[in-house]
């Protein structure tokens, strides 16, 4: 569980500054920014490992299957299982 509060404390920056930089540079909010990294990791795992989708979901930092599936589909247009089948 990484929050903007945690990141701000670790970087000795204000939450506002971190939020501004992410919004300005990447045109997304903190939540979407973190999820983009999680989804990219999941995509690599789906292509290069034999781990189950559920294992990949947890390894990617998601704790809920519906959130993982919705986030994955929003970014890729495919469910994790369909992505794995189409990219193999």
BAGUTOR-318263 format. One record per residue (C-alpha): y negated, x, z; chain; residue in three letters; residue number from 1. Coordinates in nm, 3 decimals, decimal comma, always signed. Each point is the difference from the previous one (the first is absolute). Layout:
<drenpa c2="Y" c1="X" c3="Z" filum="A" selum="ALA" drenti="NUM"/>
...
***
This chain:
<drenpa c2="+0,000" c1="+0,000" c3="+0,000" filum="A" selum="UNK" drenti="1"/>
<drenpa c2="-0,316" c1="+0,167" c3="-0,119" filum="A" selum="UNK" drenti="2"/>
<drenpa c2="-0,331" c1="-0,171" c3="+0,057" filum="A" selum="UNK" drenti="3"/>
<drenpa c2="-0,351" c1="+0,089" c3="-0,103" filum="A" selum="UNK" drenti="4"/>
<drenpa c2="-0,070" c1="+0,063" c3="+0,371" filum="A" selum="UNK" drenti="5"/>
<drenpa c2="+0,281" c1="+0,258" c3="+0,013" filum="A" selum="UNK" drenti="6"/>
<drenpa c2="-0,116" c1="+0,171" c3="-0,317" filum="A" selum="UNK" drenti="7"/>
<drenpa c2="-0,361" c1="+0,008" c3="+0,119" filum="A" selum="UNK" drenti="8"/>
<drenpa c2="+0,103" c1="+0,157" c3="+0,330" filum="A" selum="UNK" drenti="9"/>
<drenpa c2="+0,223" c1="+0,260" c3="-0,168" filum="A" selum="UNK" drenti="10"/>
<drenpa c2="-0,275" c1="+0,095" c3="-0,246" filum="A" selum="UNK" drenti="11"/>
<drenpa c2="-0,282" c1="-0,016" c3="+0,255" filum="A" selum="UNK" drenti="12"/>
<drenpa c2="-0,187" c1="-0,243" c3="-0,225" filum="A" selum="UNK" drenti="13"/>
<drenpa c2="-0,123" c1="-0,350" c3="+0,051" filum="A" selum="UNK" drenti="14"/>
<drenpa c2="+0,201" c1="-0,295" c3="-0,128" filum="A" selum="UNK" drenti="15"/>
<drenpa c2="-0,304" c1="-0,101" c3="-0,200" filum="A" selum="UNK" drenti="16"/>
<drenpa c2="-0,016" c1="+0,338" c3="-0,180" filum="A" selum="UNK" drenti="17"/>
<drenpa c2="+0,370" c1="-0,008" c3="-0,087" filum="A" selum="UNK" drenti="18"/>
<drenpa c2="-0,026" c1="-0,357" c3="-0,122" filum="A" selum="UNK" drenti="19"/>
<drenpa c2="-0,307" c1="+0,083" c3="-0,209" filum="A" selum="UNK" drenti="20"/>
<drenpa c2="+0,166" c1="+0,300" c3="-0,166" filum="A" selum="UNK" drenti="21"/>
<drenpa c2="+0,318" c1="-0,193" c3="-0,084" filum="A" selum="UNK" drenti="22"/>
<drenpa c2="-0,198" c1="-0,295" c3="-0,134" filum="A" selum="UNK" drenti="23"/>
<drenpa c2="-0,243" c1="+0,218" c3="-0,196" filum="A" selum="UNK" drenti="24"/>
<drenpa c2="+0,244" c1="+0,251" c3="-0,142" filum="A" selum="UNK" drenti="25"/>
<drenpa c2="+0,317" c1="-0,204" c3="-0,046" filum="A" selum="UNK" drenti="26"/>
<drenpa c2="-0,144" c1="-0,353" c3="-0,031" filum="A" selum="UNK" drenti="27"/>
<drenpa c2="+0,241" c1="-0,144" c3="+0,255" filum="A" selum="UNK" drenti="28"/>
<drenpa c2="+0,013" c1="-0,076" c3="+0,370" filum="A" selum="UNK" drenti="29"/>
<drenpa c2="+0,185" c1="+0,210" c3="+0,257" filum="A" selum="UNK" drenti="30"/>
<drenpa c2="+0,305" c1="-0,227" c3="+0,005" filum="A" selum="UNK" drenti="31"/>
<drenpa c2="+0,042" c1="+0,010" c3="-0,380" filum="A" selum="UNK" drenti="32"/>
<drenpa c2="-0,065" c1="+0,376" c3="-0,003" filum="A" selum="UNK" drenti="33"/>
<drenpa c2="+0,282" c1="+0,067" c3="+0,248" filum="A" selum="UNK" drenti="34"/>
<drenpa c2="+0,233" c1="-0,245" c3="-0,173" filum="A" selum="UNK" drenti="35"/>
<drenpa c2="-0,057" c1="+0,171" c3="-0,336" filum="A" selum="UNK" drenti="36"/>
<drenpa c2="+0,145" c1="+0,322" c3="+0,147" filum="A" selum="UNK" drenti="37"/>
<drenpa c2="+0,288" c1="-0,191" c3="+0,156" filum="A" selum="UNK" drenti="38"/>
<drenpa c2="+0,081" c1="-0,174" c3="-0,329" filum="A" selum="UNK" drenti="39"/>
<drenpa c2="-0,019" c1="+0,327" c3="-0,197" filum="A" selum="UNK" drenti="40"/>
<drenpa c2="+0,245" c1="+0,155" c3="+0,246" filum="A" selum="UNK" drenti="41"/>
<drenpa c2="+0,228" c1="-0,303" c3="-0,031" filum="A" selum="UNK" drenti="42"/>
<drenpa c2="-0,011" c1="+0,024" c3="-0,381" filum="A" selum="UNK" drenti="43"/>
<drenpa c2="+0,110" c1="+0,364" c3="+0,014" filum="A" selum="UNK" drenti="44"/>
<drenpa c2="+0,282" c1="-0,087" c3="+0,238" filum="A" selum="UNK" drenti="45"/>
<drenpa c2="+0,115" c1="-0,292" c3="-0,214" filum="A" selum="UNK" drenti="46"/>
<drenpa c2="+0,018" c1="+0,227" c3="-0,303" filum="A" selum="UNK" drenti="47"/>
<drenpa c2="+0,148" c1="+0,308" c3="+0,163" filum="A" selum="UNK" drenti="48"/>
<drenpa c2="+0,227" c1="-0,109" c3="+0,282" filum="A" selum="UNK" drenti="49"/>
<drenpa c2="+0,292" c1="-0,227" c3="+0,069" filum="A" selum="UNK" drenti="50"/>
<drenpa c2="-0,148" c1="-0,132" c3="+0,325" filum="A" selum="UNK" drenti="51"/>
<drenpa c2="-0,003" c1="-0,376" c3="+0,035" filum="A" selum="UNK" drenti="52"/>
<drenpa c2="-0,324" c1="-0,187" c3="-0,063" filum="A" selum="UNK" drenti="53"/>
<drenpa c2="-0,009" c1="-0,084" c3="+0,370" filum="A" selum="UNK" drenti="54"/>
<drenpa c2="+0,028" c1="+0,368" c3="+0,099" filum="A" selum="UNK" drenti="55"/>
<drenpa c2="-0,274" c1="+0,089" c3="-0,246" filum="A" selum="UNK" drenti="56"/>
<drenpa c2="-0,215" c1="-0,281" c3="+0,138" filum="A" selum="UNK" drenti="57"/>
<drenpa c2="+0,024" c1="+0,148" c3="+0,352" filum="A" selum="UNK" drenti="58"/>
<drenpa c2="-0,041" c1="+0,360" c3="-0,121" filum="A" selum="UNK" drenti="59"/>
<drenpa c2="-0,316" c1="-0,109" c3="-0,183" filum="A" selum="UNK" drenti="60"/>
<drenpa c2="-0,154" c1="-0,133" c3="+0,317" filum="A" selum="UNK" drenti="61"/>
<drenpa c2="+0,056" c1="-0,371" c3="-0,049" filum="A" selum="UNK" drenti="62"/>
<drenpa c2="+0,161" c1="-0,200" c3="+0,278" filum="A" selum="UNK" drenti="63"/>
<drenpa c2="+0,020" c1="-0,334" c3="-0,175" filum="A" selum="UNK" drenti="64"/>
<drenpa c2="+0,192" c1="-0,077" c3="-0,319" filum="A" selum="UNK" drenti="65"/>
<drenpa c2="-0,235" c1="-0,272" c3="-0,125" filum="A" selum="UNK" drenti="66"/>
<drenpa c2="-0,306" c1="+0,223" c3="+0,046" filum="A" selum="UNK" drenti="67"/>
<drenpa c2="+0,175" c1="+0,287" c3="-0,175" filum="A" selum="UNK" drenti="68"/>
<drenpa c2="+0,110" c1="-0,216" c3="-0,292" filum="A" selum="UNK" drenti="69"/>
<drenpa c2="-0,343" c1="-0,162" c3="-0,038" filum="A" selum="UNK" drenti="70"/>
<drenpa c2="-0,184" c1="+0,335" c3="+0,018" filum="A" selum="UNK" drenti="71"/>
<drenpa c2="+0,243" c1="+0,163" c3="-0,240" filum="A" selum="UNK" drenti="72"/>
<drenpa c2="-0,022" c1="-0,283" c3="-0,251" filum="A" selum="UNK" drenti="73"/>
<drenpa c2="-0,380" c1="-0,008" c3="+0,023" filum="A" selum="UNK" drenti="74"/>
<drenpa c2="-0,019" c1="+0,368" c3="-0,094" filum="A" selum="UNK" drenti="75"/>
<drenpa c2="+0,283" c1="+0,023" c3="-0,255" filum="A" selum="UNK" drenti="76"/>
<drenpa c2="+0,054" c1="-0,352" c3="-0,129" filum="A" selum="UNK" drenti="77"/>
<drenpa c2="+0,368" c1="+0,025" c3="+0,097" filum="A" selum="UNK" drenti="78"/>
<drenpa c2="+0,205" c1="-0,050" c3="+0,313" filum="A" selum="UNK" drenti="79"/>
<drenpa c2="+0,146" c1="+0,323" c3="+0,143" filum="A" selum="UNK" drenti="80"/>
<drenpa c2="+0,348" c1="-0,094" c3="-0,127" filum="A" selum="UNK" drenti="81"/>
<drenpa c2="-0,129" c1="-0,081" c3="-0,350" filum="A" selum="UNK" drenti="82"/>
<drenpa c2="-0,199" c1="+0,325" c3="-0,001" filum="A" selum="UNK" drenti="83"/>
<drenpa c2="+0,312" c1="+0,197" c3="+0,085" filum="A" selum="UNK" drenti="84"/>
<drenpa c2="+0,200" c1="-0,170" c3="-0,277" filum="A" selum="UNK" drenti="85"/>
<drenpa c2="-0,274" c1="+0,039" c3="-0,262" filum="A" selum="UNK" drenti="86"/>
<drenpa c2="-0,080" c1="+0,363" c3="+0,081" filum="A" selum="UNK" drenti="87"/>
<drenpa c2="+0,353" c1="+0,136" c3="+0,030" filum="A" selum="UNK" drenti="88"/>
***
